[in-house]
Amino acid sequence: MPDTDTRTMPPEIEAAVRKLAKASPGGTANATIVGSITEDNKHFFSSTDVYKSGIRLRRKDNSHKIEISAKAIQAAADDADKEITDARVLGESADPFNYSTDSIIEPPWDFNILTSLLVDSTWHASCIEVKASDYAYNEPKLFLRPGAEKIATEDELARAKQEIFAFLASCNDGKAIEDLLRDVAVEYESLGCAAFEIRRDKRGFIGALTHVPFGDVRVLQSSFADETGAKYMQRKFGKRVYYIGMNDNVKYTDRDGNPFNPTHAQDAEFPSLDARIDHVEYTSPFVSYHSADETTNLDNSANELFVLTRSPYTRSRIYGTPAGISAYPAILAQMKIDAYNLSFFSAQGVPQYAVIFEGLSSPSGGSTDDVLDGEDVMTPDSTAQLRETVRQYFKKELSSGNRSILVLTMTGDAKVTFQKLSSDELEASFEQYETRCRDKVRVAHHVPSTALGIDITNTGIGGNREQAQMRRYRDHVVIPGQRMLENIVNIIIRCGLLIPHYDFKFAPMNLEDEAARREFALKEFVAGGATLNEYRELTGKPRIAAGDVFILRSTNLTMIEVDSALTGDKIQQSIGYEKRLRAMLGDDRTTKRLSDLSDTIALLEEDE
């Protein structure tokens, strides 16, 4: 086999061929098909890989030549590379952690209690859900970063934008990323921590994100993390799942092949859109997701966990501080009020009514024999039956919520009186206390009454003060929350897709009516404060060509001009007219001529 071309063979195949040629110089030998090399000579696929991809080898015309398409193999391999790793998140369970054996750091807050408050405390849960929705459910937008046109072509920018929007629309296990961000924001506010799982494909690109309930997650001790590489653990049903930190098992290189960090690298350092696949790769060994041991199997490796912690770090810099925790006494008081009211309507609390029986016995306490003939009285049996009827009514009918009518049959002077024990003043004080607790919870979350749907117009506080509170809520609570989520998405785009050209942002929270917003946009356009395309975008219309110029207006002239040179000529011409007019009006010779003309007219009048 002296004419065998070994230049494009993998080293191990080349060594085998040379060994065979040396052993049988000038002779013949049987050979086995070991695989195929792509046309660009960059990738070798073994025959096993070829068969796994669904491609079958066959001989052509009974000859010894093998017909196979390297492009088909490459396409099948590319599709296989895009397969995303399975989610590691475990299902529902109440299995507790064992802090003595699991090598985890105990949080300073009881996550089970904090999670239950989202169900048991109406106002606390409402504040958190309102904030989370206001963070995540405003319109998502992409803005071109400055200088992007110098780095990428117009076609690359268009394809990059399309890829980002497609990713954001389905990365949450087929749902939009806004739903994931909302779930993350709820736990960020309620627990002080939140997390989601990063799932990559075999190329190293991020393909999907999955929310992981942080109530089941614990941070591993540094000694365990240093030894194994695992940083977080989730436990359910007695099973443990380990996670690593973001980018712990991938390596990035810039367009020159040097290692770099996409999170804060300059945009010009990123590889081009079409060359990205060669600039991200996995590093081995991996961390096993079910045992935290070392493994070289990518399918068995731990996924990355993106963890957020909420400041201020009052008790722990690892777990953060839940929102509204300063109103915890008010939250408990509110829950006790709800329990009291529930027990009242269930007839299980303090008696609220007294049942007074009168005239049931005979006069002077005598027996029924002492009663005069013809006088109706309640017999002992009927008296006992009456009392049992009332007792059963309060025990069964009222406690079950049944508001049926109670019919009593009495004889003679007998009567039954129902007297309410609780006073209106007591109920009023309960209502005031409940309102104070509600306001403490609301203030702790910095959420105004209007945002919770509470009508305060009848209290004399509404109007401009209500609008000012909503603006403050938007500027000091919602916008910082939006920035936090925007930063997360931008990190995912830069590290997961290696696209640096766009910034992800949410539209500001809208406090004005749509009609008022459109009217303001029109005024800005008419006054020259916005271009035509800016006005069209504000009103939901597509951009048009030559629509990025400003309109210059005066009291007697409206001019729209695209040609800057022609505009300059017209301005200079207008200035020339004004100069000549001023010279004519301000010239002394003109004044003298007018005076001479006036004298001449006067002489003519005298001659007549």
C-alpha positions in Angstrom: 0.0 0.0 0.0 2.7 2.5 -0.9 0.3 4.9 -2.7 -2.0 5.3 0.3 -2.7 9.0 1.0 -2.4 9.5 4.8 -2.4 13.2 4.9 -6.0 13.6 5.9 -6.2 10.7 8.2 -6.5 10.9 12.0 -3.1 10.1 13.7 -4.3 6.7 15.0 -5.5 5.6 11.6 -2.4 7.0 9.9 -0.2 5.0 12.2 -2.2 1.8 11.6 -2.0 2.2 7.8 1.8 2.9 7.8 2.3 -0.2 10.0 0.3 -2.3 7.6 2.2 -1.0 4.5 5.5 -1.7 6.1 4.5 -5.2 7.0 3.3 -6.1 3.4 5.3 -3.9 1.0 3.9 -4.1 -2.6 1.3 -6.7 -1.5 -2.4 -6.7 -0.9 -4.3 -6.8 2.4 -7.9 -6.8 3.6 -9.1 -3.5 5.0 -12.1 -2.5 7.2 -14.0 0.7 6.7 -13.2 2.7 9.9 -15.1 5.9 9.0 -15.2 9.0 6.9 -13.6 12.4 6.8 -15.6 15.6 6.0 -14.8 17.5 2.8 -13.1 20.3 4.7 -10.8 17.7 6.4 -11.7 19.0 9.9 -13.8 16.3 11.3 -13.5 12.5 11.3 -16.5 10.2 11.9 -16.1 6.6 12.8 -18.2 4.0 11.1 -20.1 3.7 14.4 -20.9 7.4 14.4 -22.0 7.1 10.7 -24.4 4.3 11.5 -25.8 6.1 14.6 -26.5 9.1 12.4 -28.9 7.0 10.3 -26.6 6.8 7.2 -25.8 3.3 5.7 -22.7 2.5 3.7 -23.2 0.6 0.4 -21.0 -0.6 -2.5 -21.5 0.9 -5.9 -21.9 -1.3 -9.0 -20.4 -4.3 -7.2 -17.0 -2.5 -7.0 -14.9 -2.1 -4.0 -15.6 1.7 -3.9 -17.7 3.0 -1.0 -20.2 5.8 -1.8 -20.9 8.1 1.2 -21.7 11.8 1.6 -19.5 13.6 4.1 -22.0 16.5 4.0 -24.8 14.2 5.1 -22.6 12.9 8.0 -21.8 16.5 9.0 -25.4 17.6 8.8 -26.5 14.6 11.0 -23.6 15.4 13.4 -24.7 19.1 13.6 -28.3 18.0 14.4 -27.0 15.7 17.1 -24.8 18.5 18.5 -27.9 20.7 18.9 -29.6 18.2 21.2 -30.1 19.9 24.6 -29.2 18.2 27.8 -32.1 16.9 29.9 -33.3 19.0 32.9 -32.0 17.8 36.2 -34.7 19.5 38.4 -36.5 17.1 40.7 -40.3 16.9 41.2 -42.4 17.6 44.3 -41.5 16.4 47.7 -41.2 17.5 51.3 -38.1 15.5 52.1 -35.9 17.5 54.5 -32.3 18.2 54.2 -29.7 16.6 56.5 -27.3 19.3 57.4 -24.9 17.0 59.1 -24.3 14.7 56.1 -25.1 16.7 53.0 -22.2 19.2 53.3 -24.6 22.1 52.8 -24.9 25.6 54.4 -28.0 26.1 56.4 -30.1 29.2 55.3 -31.0 31.8 58.0 -34.6 31.7 57.0 -37.1 28.8 57.0 -37.9 28.4 53.3 -40.9 26.3 54.1 -42.5 29.0 56.2 -41.6 31.7 53.6 -43.1 29.6 50.8 -46.3 29.0 52.8 -46.8 32.7 53.2 -47.4 33.0 49.5 -50.6 31.0 50.2 -51.6 32.0 53.7 -50.9 35.8 53.6 -53.2 37.6 51.2 -51.5 41.0 51.2 -47.9 39.7 51.4 -48.5 37.4 48.4 -50.3 40.1 46.5 -47.4 42.5 46.9 -44.9 40.0 45.7 -46.9 38.9 42.7 -47.6 42.5 41.6 -43.9 43.4 41.8 -42.9 40.2 39.9 -45.4 40.8 37.2 -44.5 44.5 36.8 -40.8 43.4 36.5 -41.3 40.8 33.8 -44.4 41.5 31.9 -43.6 44.8 30.1 -42.8 44.7 26.4 -39.3 43.2 25.7 -37.2 45.1 23.2 -33.7 44.8 21.5 -31.6 47.8 21.0 -28.6 47.9 18.7 -25.4 48.6 20.6 -23.2 51.5 19.6 -20.6 50.5 17.0 -22.3 47.3 16.1 -22.5 48.3 12.4 -18.7 48.5 12.3 -18.3 44.9 13.6 -21.0 43.0 11.7 -22.7 43.4 8.3 -26.3 44.3 8.0 -27.2 40.7 7.1 -25.4 39.4 10.2 -27.2 41.9 12.4 -30.6 40.9 11.0 -29.9 37.2 11.5 -28.5 37.8 15.0 -31.7 39.7 16.0 -33.9 37.0 14.6 -32.0 34.3 16.4 -32.2 36.2 19.7 -36.0 36.7 19.4 -36.5 33.0 18.5 -34.4 32.0 21.5 -36.3 34.3 23.9 -39.7 33.1 22.6 -39.1 29.4 23.4 -36.1 29.0 25.8 -38.3 28.4 28.8 -39.1 24.8 27.9 -41.0 26.0 24.9 -42.5 29.1 26.5 -41.4 32.7 26.5 -38.6 33.9 28.8 -41.0 36.4 30.4 -42.8 33.6 32.3 -39.5 32.2 33.6 -38.4 35.7 34.7 -41.7 36.2 36.5 -41.3 32.9 38.4 -37.8 33.8 39.3 -38.8 37.2 40.5 -41.5 35.7 42.8 -38.9 33.6 44.6 -36.3 36.4 44.5 -38.8 38.6 46.5 -40.3 35.9 48.7 -37.2 33.8 49.6 -34.4 36.2 49.0 -32.9 33.7 46.5 -33.9 32.4 43.1 -32.4 30.1 40.5 -32.8 28.6 37.1 -31.1 25.8 35.3 -29.0 26.4 32.2 -29.2 23.6 29.7 -26.6 23.5 26.8 -26.4 21.5 23.6 -23.4 19.4 22.7 -21.8 22.4 20.9 -21.7 24.3 24.2 -24.5 26.8 23.3 -27.3 27.5 25.7 -30.5 25.9 24.3 -33.0 26.0 27.2 -33.6 27.4 30.7 -35.6 25.7 33.5 -36.9 27.3 36.7 -35.6 25.4 39.8 -37.6 26.0 43.1 -35.1 27.5 45.4 -36.9 26.2 48.5 -35.4 22.8 47.6 -31.9 24.1 46.8 -29.0 24.6 49.2 -25.5 26.0 48.8 -22.7 23.5 49.3 -19.9 24.1 51.7 -16.7 25.5 50.1 -14.6 22.5 51.1 -17.0 20.2 49.2 -17.2 22.5 46.3 -13.4 22.7 46.0 -13.1 18.9 46.1 -15.9 18.0 43.6 -16.7 21.2 41.6 -20.3 21.0 42.6 -21.7 24.2 44.1 -25.4 23.7 44.7 -27.6 20.7 45.6 -31.3 20.0 45.3 -32.9 17.3 47.3 -36.3 15.6 46.9 -37.6 12.1 47.5 -34.3 11.2 49.1 -32.5 11.9 45.8 -29.8 14.5 45.3 -29.0 16.5 42.2 -25.9 18.5 42.0 -25.3 21.7 40.0 -22.2 23.7 39.0 -21.9 27.5 38.5 -22.4 29.2 35.2 -19.6 28.7 32.7 -17.8 26.3 35.0 -17.4 23.6 32.3 -17.1 25.7 29.1 -14.2 27.6 27.6 -14.6 30.6 25.3 -12.0 32.1 22.9 -12.2 35.4 21.1 -11.9 36.0 17.4 -8.1 35.7 17.6 -8.3 32.4 19.5 -7.4 33.8 22.9 -9.4 32.9 26.1 -12.0 35.5 27.0 -15.1 36.1 29.2 -18.2 37.0 27.1 -19.9 38.5 30.1 -17.8 41.7 30.2 -15.6 41.4 27.0 -15.5 44.2 24.4 -17.9 43.6 21.5 -15.1 43.6 19.0 -13.5 40.6 20.7 -16.4 38.3 19.9 -16.1 35.9 16.9 -18.3 36.5 13.9 -21.8 35.1 13.7 -20.8 32.2 11.4 -17.6 31.3 13.2 -19.0 31.0 16.7 -19.1 27.2 16.8 -15.3 27.0 16.9 -15.0 29.4 19.8 -16.8 27.5 22.6 -16.0 24.1 23.9 -16.5 21.9 27.0 -13.7 21.3 29.5 -13.3 17.9 31.1 -13.6 16.3 33.6 -17.3 17.0 34.4 -19.2 16.8 37.7 -21.7 13.9 37.8 -25.1 15.4 38.5 -26.3 12.5 40.8 -23.1 11.7 42.7 -20.8 14.8 42.4 -18.0 12.5 41.3 -15.7 13.2 38.4 -17.0 11.9 35.0 -16.0 12.2 31.4 -19.5 11.5 30.1 -21.2 14.7 29.0 -24.7 13.1 29.2 -24.0 12.4 32.9 -22.7 15.8 33.8 -24.2 18.4 36.1 -26.0 21.4 34.6 -25.2 25.0 35.4 -27.3 26.9 38.0 -27.8 30.7 37.7 -28.4 31.9 41.3 -29.7 35.4 42.3 -29.5 36.7 45.9 -31.4 39.7 47.1 -29.7 42.5 49.1 -29.4 43.7 51.8 -27.5 40.8 53.2 -28.7 41.1 56.7 -28.1 37.6 58.0 -26.3 35.9 55.1 -24.4 37.0 52.0 -25.0 33.5 50.5 -28.8 33.4 50.7 -29.9 37.1 50.7 -32.9 38.7 52.5 -36.6 38.2 51.6 -38.7 41.2 50.7 -41.2 42.4 53.3 -39.6 40.5 56.1 -39.7 43.5 58.4 -43.5 43.3 58.4 -43.5 39.7 59.6 -45.4 40.5 62.8 -48.1 42.3 60.8 -48.2 39.3 58.4 -48.8 37.0 61.3 -51.4 39.3 62.9 -53.3 39.4 59.5 -53.3 35.6 59.4 -54.7 35.5 63.0 -57.4 37.9 62.0 -58.4 35.7 59.1 -58.4 32.7 61.3 -60.6 34.5 63.9 -63.1 35.5 61.3 -63.1 32.0 59.8 -63.8 30.5 63.3 -66.6 33.0 63.9 -68.5 32.0 60.8 -67.8 28.4 61.6 -69.2 28.8 65.1 -65.9 27.6 66.6 -64.6 30.7 68.3 -65.8 32.9 71.2 -69.7 32.9 71.5 -71.1 35.8 69.6 -74.8 35.4 70.6 -76.6 34.6 73.8 -79.9 32.6 73.6 -82.3 33.6 76.4 -85.4 31.5 77.2 -88.3 33.2 79.1 -91.6 31.9 80.4 -90.8 28.2 80.0 -91.7 27.2 83.6 -95.0 27.5 85.5 -95.7 30.7 87.6 -93.8 30.9 90.9 -91.9 27.8 89.9 -94.8 25.5 90.6 -95.7 22.4 88.7 -98.0 22.1 85.8 -100.8 20.9 88.2 -100.9 24.4 89.7 -101.7 26.1 86.4 -105.3 27.3 86.1 -107.6 25.4 83.8 -107.5 26.6 80.2 -104.0 28.3 80.5 -101.4 27.2 78.0 -97.9 26.4 79.4 -94.8 24.7 78.1 -94.5 21.2 79.3 -91.0 19.9 80.4 -90.8 17.7 77.3 -91.6 20.6 75.0 -89.2 22.9 76.8 -86.4 20.3 76.4 -87.3 19.9 72.8 -87.2 23.7 72.2 -83.7 24.0 73.8 -82.4 21.0 71.8 -83.8 22.5 68.6 -82.0 25.8 69.1 -78.8 24.1 70.1 -78.8 21.8 67.1 -79.5 24.8 64.8 -76.5 26.7 66.0 -74.3 23.5 66.0 -75.2 22.2 62.6 -76.9 24.8 60.4 -74.9 27.9 61.2 -71.5 26.1 61.5 -72.0 24.6 58.1 -72.7 28.0 56.5 -76.5 27.2 56.1 -78.6 30.3 56.5 -81.9 28.5 56.7 -84.9 29.8 58.8 -85.3 28.7 62.4 -89.0 28.0 63.2 -89.9 27.7 66.9 -93.2 26.6 68.4 -93.9 27.9 71.9 -96.9 28.0 74.3 -98.2 30.6 76.6 -95.7 33.3 77.7 -92.7 31.4 76.6 -90.3 33.3 74.3 -86.7 33.0 73.0 -84.4 36.0 72.6 -81.2 36.1 70.6 -78.8 38.8 72.0 -75.6 39.7 70.1 -72.6 39.7 72.5 -70.0 41.4 70.3 -70.4 45.1 69.9 -70.1 47.2 66.7 -67.1 49.0 68.4 -65.3 45.6 68.6 -65.8 44.9 64.9 -64.7 48.4 64.0 -61.5 48.1 66.0 -60.9 44.8 64.2 -61.3 46.4 60.9 -59.0 49.3 61.8 -56.3 46.8 63.0 -56.6 44.8 59.9 -56.1 47.9 57.8 -53.0 48.9 59.8 -51.6 45.4 59.3 -52.3 45.6 55.6 -50.6 49.0 55.3 -47.5 47.8 57.2 -47.1 44.9 54.8 -47.6 47.2 51.8 -45.1 49.7 53.1 -42.5 47.0 53.7 -42.8 46.0 50.1 -42.9 49.6 48.9 -46.1 48.9 46.9 -48.8 51.7 46.7 -52.4 50.9 47.3 -53.3 51.6 43.7 -50.9 48.9 42.4 -52.8 46.4 44.6 -56.2 47.5 43.3 -57.2 49.3 46.6 -59.5 52.2 46.0 -58.3 55.2 48.1 -60.3 57.9 46.4 -62.9 58.0 49.1 -60.3 58.8 51.8 -59.4 62.1 50.3 -56.0 61.0 49.3 -56.5 60.3 45.6 -55.7 62.4 42.6 -52.2 63.8 42.2 -50.9 62.1 45.3 -51.9 58.7 44.0 -50.2 59.4 40.7 -47.1 60.5 42.5 -47.0 57.3 44.5 -47.3 55.2 41.3 -44.4 57.2 39.7 -42.2 56.6 42.7 -43.1 52.9 42.7 -42.2 52.7 39.1 -38.9 54.6 39.4 -37.7 53.1 42.7 -39.1 49.6 42.6 -40.1 48.4 39.2 -37.3 49.9 37.1 -34.5 48.5 39.4 -36.2 45.1 39.2 -36.4 45.3 35.4 -32.7 46.2 35.2 -31.9 43.1 37.3 -33.8 40.8 34.9 -32.4 42.7 31.8 -28.8 42.0 33.0 -29.6 38.3 33.4 -31.0 38.1 29.9 -28.1 40.0 28.4 -25.6 37.6 30.1 -27.5 34.6 28.7 -27.4 36.1 25.2 -23.7 37.0 25.4 -22.6 33.7 27.0 -25.2 31.4 25.6 -25.4 32.6 22.0 -22.1 34.5 21.7 -24.0 37.5 20.2 -22.8 40.9 21.5 -24.6 43.3 19.1 -27.9 43.9 21.0 -29.0 45.0 24.5 -32.2 43.4 25.9 -34.5 45.9 27.7 -38.1 46.1 28.9 -40.3 48.9 27.9 -40.9 51.3 30.9 -44.0 50.7 33.0 -46.8 52.7 31.4 -48.7 54.9 33.9 -50.6 57.0 31.3 -53.6 56.1 29.2 -52.9 55.2 25.6 -54.7 58.3 24.3 -52.6 60.6 26.5 -49.4 58.8 25.4 -50.2 59.2 21.7 -51.1 62.9 22.2 -47.8 63.5 24.0 -45.9 61.7 21.1 -47.6 63.9 18.6 -46.7 67.1 20.4 -43.1 66.0 20.6 -43.1 65.3 16.9 -44.8 68.7 16.0 -42.4 70.6 18.3 -39.4 69.0 16.6 -38.4 66.9 19.7 -38.8 63.6 17.9 -38.2 62.3 14.3 -40.9 61.0 12.1 -39.7 57.4 12.6 -39.6 57.9 16.4 -43.1 59.1 16.3 -44.2 56.1 14.2 -42.5 53.7 16.6 -44.3 55.3 19.5 -47.6 54.8 17.8 -46.9 51.2 16.7 -46.3 52.0 13.0 -43.4 50.7 10.9 -40.4 52.9 10.1 -40.1 54.5 6.7 -37.1 55.6 4.5 -35.8 59.1 5.2 -37.9 59.2 8.4 -35.0 59.9 10.8 -34.8 63.6 10.1 -36.1 66.3 12.4 -38.9 68.7 11.2 -37.9 72.4 11.7 -40.9 74.6 12.3 -41.5 78.4 12.6 -44.6 80.5 12.8 -44.7 81.1 9.0 -42.5 78.3 7.5 -42.6 74.5 7.6 -39.7 72.9 5.9 -38.8 69.2 5.5 -35.5 68.8 3.8 -33.3 65.7 3.4 -30.6 67.2 1.3 -28.3 69.0 3.8 -26.4 70.9 1.1 -29.6 72.4 -0.4 -30.8 73.3 3.1 -27.7 75.2 3.7 -28.1 77.2 0.4 -31.6 78.2 1.3 -30.6 79.3 4.7 -27.8 81.4 3.3 -30.2 82.9 0.7 -32.6 83.9 3.5 -29.8 85.5 5.5 -28.8 87.5 2.4 -32.4 88.8 1.9 -32.5 89.9 5.5 -29.2 91.7 5.4 -30.2 93.7 2.3 -33.5 94.6 3.9 -31.8 95.9 7.0 -29.2 97.8 5.0 -31.9 99.5 3.0 -34.0 100.4 6.0 -31.0 101.5 8.1 -29.1 103.5 5.4 -28.7 107.3 6.1 -28.9 108.1 2.4 -32.3 106.5 2.2 -33.5 108.7 5.0 -32.1 111.9 3.3 -33.8 111.0 0.0 -37.1 110.6 1.8 -36.6 114.0 3.5 -35.8 115.7 0.2 -38.8 114.2 -1.4 -41.0 115.6 1.4 -39.6 119.1 0.9 -40.2 119.0 -2.9 -43.8 118.1 -2.4 -44.3 121.0 0.0 -42.9 123.5 -2.6 -45.2 122.2 -5.2 -48.2 122.7 -3.0 -47.2 126.4 -2.3 -46.9 127.1 -6.1 -50.4 125.9 -6.6 
